[in-house]
């Protein structure tokens, strides 16, 4: 029987950068908990953004934020991976050299940008994603002991514009993954959605084969390797549909909601059958 379900957000549950989710998701999450199935929101988003989006059920779910760098509940930080301080300045200098790109530097609690308060990046993060974000003149003047992630934003060509960065041997020990149409995330190699999901399973004492994961983009592939059932949506990248066990309807057609209801129905049938024995 399934005991734990995790799902990506952008492109899987909602449109990229949207902060509106169908409230039926909250109802099915509550119903799943009643039959012993826990839910985890798993995203490249900052925790503050995820908390705001899932506020009606936030007390009852787990959060994997920052593309797998932070694992927590609403009340407790369970684990956090941070970048080595000696690599931060070279990363910042390299990102600053990418034409047309801006970036966000994240900690477990907040994030910073140099893009400017009138920039597309800043307004997108504040108004669409509902991030706790601060604009500063120079991120290198900030404390550097708890940096979890860099998110590079390019509105037109994230993959080609970051090719040089991704092939730079200085950063070969880091994880760099495309996490959306506009985003490249840089995190510690030992972090990732898959690593975080495996840690949560161990924390809860749940076996891999008792889990399901929903995701649509390349940063979800590591989680596909750490789940019993890998599921995606029809609008996902081709690589994800090829790797998935289940391809559901698109986020706009509420494909994940449909599958969650299927899982709930099977769980109720299983409980009823065993209670009659």
C-alpha positions in Angstrom: 0.0 0.0 0.0 1.2 3.5 -0.8 2.2 5.5 2.4 3.9 8.6 1.0 3.3 10.8 -2.0 5.4 13.8 -3.1 4.7 16.2 -5.9 6.5 19.0 -7.7 4.5 22.2 -8.0 5.3 24.3 -11.1 4.2 22.6 -14.3 2.9 19.6 -12.3 0.2 21.0 -10.0 0.0 24.6 -11.3 1.2 26.7 -14.2 4.8 27.9 -13.9 5.0 30.8 -11.4 1.3 30.6 -10.5 0.2 31.0 -6.9 -3.3 29.7 -7.5 -4.0 26.0 -6.8 -7.3 24.2 -7.1 -8.6 23.9 -3.5 -9.7 20.3 -4.3 -6.0 19.4 -3.7 -6.3 20.4 -0.1 -9.4 18.1 0.3 -7.7 15.1 -1.2 -4.5 15.7 0.9 -6.7 15.7 4.1 -8.5 12.5 2.9 -5.2 10.8 2.1 -4.0 11.5 5.6 -7.1 9.9 7.1 -6.2 6.6 5.4 -2.5 6.8 6.5 -0.9 8.4 3.4 1.3 11.4 4.0 1.9 14.2 1.4 5.0 16.1 0.6 5.3 19.3 -1.5 8.6 19.1 -3.3 9.8 22.1 -5.3 12.6 24.4 -6.5 10.6 27.1 -4.8 11.6 28.7 -1.5 9.9 27.4 1.6 8.0 30.7 2.3 6.4 30.4 -1.1 5.4 26.8 -0.6 4.0 27.5 2.9 1.8 30.3 1.6 0.6 28.1 -1.3 -0.3 25.1 0.9 -1.3 27.1 4.0 -4.7 25.3 4.5 -2.9 22.0 5.0 0.5 23.2 6.0 0.3 21.6 9.5 -0.2 18.2 7.9 2.3 17.9 5.1 6.1 17.9 4.6 8.1 20.3 2.5 11.1 19.8 0.3 12.2 23.2 -0.8 15.1 24.8 -2.7 15.3 22.0 -5.2 16.0 19.5 -2.4 18.3 21.5 -0.2 15.8 21.8 2.7 13.5 19.2 4.2 11.1 20.3 6.9 7.6 20.4 8.4 5.9 23.7 9.3 7.3 23.5 12.8 10.7 21.8 12.3 13.7 21.9 10.0 14.6 18.2 9.5 17.7 18.7 7.3 19.5 21.3 5.2 22.4 21.1 2.7 24.5 24.2 2.1 27.1 25.2 -0.5 30.8 25.4 0.5 31.7 29.0 1.2 34.9 28.9 -0.9 33.0 28.3 -4.1 30.4 31.0 -3.6 32.4 34.0 -5.0 33.5 32.1 -8.2 29.9 31.1 -8.8 28.6 34.7 -8.3 31.3 36.1 -10.7 30.5 33.5 -13.3 26.7 34.2 -13.1 27.3 37.9 -13.3 29.1 37.3 -16.6 26.0 35.6 -18.3 24.4 38.1 -20.7 20.7 38.7 -20.0 20.6 36.6 -16.8 19.8 37.5 -13.2 20.0 35.3 -10.1 18.7 34.6 -6.7 20.9 33.5 -3.8 18.9 31.5 -1.2 19.2 30.6 2.4 16.8 28.3 4.3 14.8 31.4 5.4 15.0 34.0 2.7 16.7 34.9 -0.6 18.6 37.8 -2.1 19.1 39.3 -5.6 21.0 42.2 -7.2 18.6 42.5 -10.0 16.8 45.6 -8.7 13.3 46.1 -7.3 12.0 47.1 -10.7 13.4 44.0 -12.5 11.4 41.3 -14.0 13.0 38.8 -11.7 12.3 40.6 -8.5 8.6 41.3 -9.3 8.2 37.7 -10.5 9.5 36.3 -7.3 7.6 38.7 -5.1 4.3 38.9 -6.8 3.9 35.6 -8.6 5.9 33.1 -6.5 5.3 35.0 -3.3 8.9 34.8 -2.2 10.5 36.3 0.9 13.1 38.2 -1.2 15.4 41.1 -0.6 17.2 43.3 -3.2 20.7 44.2 -2.3 23.5 46.1 -4.0 26.1 43.3 -3.7 25.3 39.8 -2.4 29.0 39.2 -1.6 28.6 41.6 1.3 26.1 39.2 3.0 26.9 36.4 5.4 27.9 33.3 3.4 27.6 30.5 5.9 24.1 29.2 5.0 23.7 29.5 1.3 21.7 26.6 0.0 21.1 27.5 -3.7 21.6 29.8 -6.6 18.7 30.1 -9.1 19.7 31.6 -12.4 16.9 33.3 -14.3 17.0 33.9 -18.1 13.6 34.8 -19.7 14.5 33.6 -23.2 17.3 31.0 -23.3 18.2 29.4 -20.0 19.9 26.3 -21.5 22.1 27.9 -24.2 23.0 30.9 -22.0 24.2 28.7 -19.2 26.1 26.1 -21.2 29.5 27.6 -20.4 28.7 27.7 -16.7 27.5 24.1 -16.7 30.7 22.9 -18.4 33.0 24.9 -16.2 35.4 22.4 -14.5 35.5 24.6 -11.4 31.9 23.7 -10.7 32.0 20.0 -11.7 31.4 19.0 -8.0 28.1 20.9 -7.9 24.6 20.0 -9.1 23.3 22.1 -11.9 19.8 21.3 -13.2 17.2 22.9 -15.4 14.2 23.4 -13.2 11.9 25.3 -15.5 11.6 27.2 -18.7 13.6 30.1 -17.2 15.6 28.5 -14.5 18.8 26.8 -13.7 19.4 25.7 -10.1 22.9 25.3 -8.5 23.0 23.3 -5.3 25.4 21.0 -3.5 26.0 17.7 -5.3 24.8 15.7 -2.3 21.5 17.6 -2.4 18.6 17.2 -4.8 14.9 16.2 -4.8 15.8 12.5 -4.9 18.2 12.7 -2.0 15.8 14.8 0.0 12.9 12.4 -0.7 15.0 9.4 0.3 15.9 11.2 3.5 12.2 11.8 4.3 11.4 8.2 3.6 14.0 7.1 6.1 12.8 9.6 8.6 9.3 8.3 8.4 10.3 4.6 8.2 8.6 4.2 4.8 9.9 1.9 2.1 10.7 3.2 -1.4 8.1 0.8 -2.9 5.5 2.4 -0.7 5.9 5.8 -2.3 4.8 7.8 -5.4 6.4 10.9 -6.9 4.9 13.4 -9.4 7.2 15.7 -11.4 7.5 17.3 -14.8 11.1 18.7 -15.3 14.7 17.5 -15.2 15.2 18.4 -11.6 12.6 15.7 -10.8 14.6 12.9 -12.4 16.6 12.2 -9.2 13.3 11.8 -7.3 12.1 9.3 -9.9 15.0 7.1 -8.9 14.0 7.2 -5.3 10.3 6.3 -5.6 8.3 3.2 -6.1 6.0 4.8 -8.7 7.2 7.7 -10.9 4.4 9.8 -12.4 4.3 12.8 -14.7 1.9 14.9 -16.6 1.3 15.2 -20.4 2.8 18.7 -20.5 6.1 17.4 -19.1 9.4 17.4 -20.9 9.9 14.3 -23.1 12.6 12.9 -20.9 10.2 12.8 -18.0 7.4 11.0 -19.9 10.0 8.5 -21.1 11.2 7.8 -17.5 7.7 7.8 -15.8 5.6 4.8 -14.9 2.4 6.9 -15.3 1.7 9.8 -17.6 -1.4 11.7 -16.4 -3.3 14.6 -17.9 -1.7 18.0 -17.8 -1.6 20.3 -14.8 -4.4 22.4 -16.5 -6.6 19.3 -16.6 -5.8 18.4 -13.0 -4.0 15.2 -13.8 -2.3 14.8 -10.5 -5.6 15.4 -8.6 -7.1 12.7 -10.7 -4.3 10.3 -9.8 -4.4 11.2 -6.1 -8.1 10.3 -6.0 -7.3 7.0 -7.7 -4.7 6.3 -5.0 -7.2 7.3 -2.3 -9.8 5.0 -3.7 -7.4 2.0 -3.8 -6.4 2.7 -0.2 -10.0 2.8 1.0 -10.7 -0.4 -0.8 -7.6 -2.0 0.7 -8.6 -0.9 4.2 -12.2 -2.1 3.8 -11.1 -5.5 2.5 -8.7 -6.1 5.4 -11.2 -4.9 8.0 -13.6 -7.6 6.8 -11.2 -10.4 7.3 
